[in-house]
Amino acid sequence: MDNLSQCPALQILQLKYHPDPSTSTGTAQSDGPIEALCEVLERPSPPWPRLERLELWLVDQDGAMVAMSDELCARLSGALIDKTRYAQFNTLVLRVQSQRWNERNWYTTALSSEPDRLAVVERWKRVFSAIEREPDVVLDVAALYAVQGGGW
């Protein structure tokens, strides 16, 4: 993030987070990547004053938002909608991959029904409701369909 913060002309940032698939269900996932992003966005001098769009590709494991606590979502939202710092910011894109646990690891799964997909989308929208309430900011949330090989 430090290297990226040296690029004041940055307008679009896309981050894809792939947690370790062998981390068991009882183990807390690191919030490090999003924490680092928040710390950069909250610096006294905004590193990306031209930032217009942030795309986050994240994982939902059995209904749990990996790497995204409610507090981190609030911090991220607050930083992005601060028009004194990020006047041009207008779009937050969240692409969420659903995963299920088997005996040894997490695997990407297709959500079997439209209500399941909507539940995932609504869960992520709820924690980013501050962004959704902003009149000039678009919150675009979608649950990804599984692809062969478990990738994005």
N, C-alpha and C positions, 0 to 999 in steps of 0.2 A: 504494500500500500504506500510505503514511503516513496518509492520510485514513481508511482502513479500520481502522487500528490504534487509532484514537480511539473505537472502538465496542466497549466491553467486554462488551456484551450479545449480541454476535454468536454465534450457535449453529451456523449452517450457512453455509459458504462454497463457492461454485461458481466455478471459473475455467476459461475456455475459451481455449486457445492456438492461434492460427492463424498458422503461420509463413508467410513470404513464399513463394508458390508458384513464383516465378521464380528463387529462389536455387538455383544449380546443385548437382549431386550432389557436387562436390568441395569445396564451401564448408561450413564448420562453421556450424551454426545456433546462435543465441544461447541461452544458458541463463539469461538475465536474468530472465525472469518467475519461474521457480522459485527462482533464487538470491535474488530479492527476497522471495519468500514465506518462505524459510528464515530470512533475516535478521530478518524481523518475528517469526516464531515463536520465535526464539532470543534475543530481547531479554531483558535481566535481569528485567524485570517482564512477565509474559505478557500480551500485548495482548488476547487473547480467552480468558479463563479459563473461559468457558461453552461453548467450541467443542465440538460433538458430532460434526459431520460435515464432511468436506472432499471435494468433488467436483472432479476434474481431468479435463478433456477435452483429450486430447493426440493427438499424431500419431506414427505409426510409418511412416518412409519407407524402403521397401525393406529392412526388417528393422532399421533403426536407430531408436532411441528419441530423437526430437527434443526438445531442451531438457532432457534428463534423463540426466546422467552417473551412473555408479554411485555416485560420491561424493555427488552431490546427493540421490539416492534414500536413501542411508544417513542423510544429515543430516535430511532431511524425516521419515523414519521415526523417528529418534531423538527429534526434537523432539515429534512427535505422541504418542508412547507414554510420554513422561515424565509420569507420573501426578501428580507433585508440582506440575506446571505446568498440565497439561490433564487434570484428573481426570475430566471428563465425556466426553472424546473416545472415540467408539466405532465410527466408520465412515469408511473411506477408499474412495471410489468412483473408479475409473479407467475412463474411456470412451476407447477408442483407435480412431482413424480411420486406416485403411491408405491409403498413397499410393504411387504408382509414378511414375518419371521418364519423360517422353517427350523429344523433342528440345529442347524449350524450357521446360517447367515440370513441376511436380508435379501430379498429378491424383488425385482420390479414386477408389479402386477397391474393388469388392466382392471379398472374398476368395473364391476359387472353390470351396473345399472346407472341410469341417469340420476336417480336420487342419491346414489353413492358419490358420484362426481360432484353433484350440487352441494352435498354435505361438506366435502373437502374444500370447495371454493368458498362456501359461506364461512367456514371456520377461519380461513385465511383472511377473508374480507373483514371479518369481525375484529381481528387484532390490528388491522390497518384502517379502521373506520375513520380515524382523524384525516387520513389522506382522501378517503372517499367523500368526506364532507367539504373538502376544499373546492370552491367553485371553478377554479381554472386548472385543476389537476385531475388527470384520469388515472383510475386504479383499474388495471387490467389483470384479472386473475383467471387462470385456467388450470385444470387438472389434466396432465399429460396422459395420453394413452401409452401403454407399454409397447415397446418396440422389441423386435427379436434381438436377443443378446443382452437385454437389460440396460442398454444405453439410453441416451436422450433421444 
